[in-house]
Amino acid sequence: MNLSIDVQMKDEKHYITLAGEIDAYTAPELKNKFMELAQLSEPYIVVDLTNVSYMDSTGLGVFIALLKAIKSSEGKLKFVGVSERIKRLFDITGLTEILNVNSHVEGGVK
């Protein structure tokens, strides 16, 4: 399965809606899109994982790289719509301690 990446700008925030699988095959395209946005001055990026059906460690690596790039640009990063399955990956790896991970979707509750 492929990964769909939809980027919308609203209220000075970039909303990235992902759908599909994040793995070694799809991660490079995702990383390129993220790094493009992370280069902006003080970016605020909200990543919606509601429709992500699978993610492996490659995806986690992309998110860590994004976090580092965002911090260097003095921006903010937030994850919403995180399923229990994917949240477990964040928990096991300790990433919930350094990432803003939330099961709610901005503007409402999933």
Beta strands, then each sheet from edge to edge (+ up, - down):
strand 1: 3-10
strand 2: 13-22
strand 3: 44-55
strand 4: 76-80
sheet 1: 1+ 2- 3- 4-
end
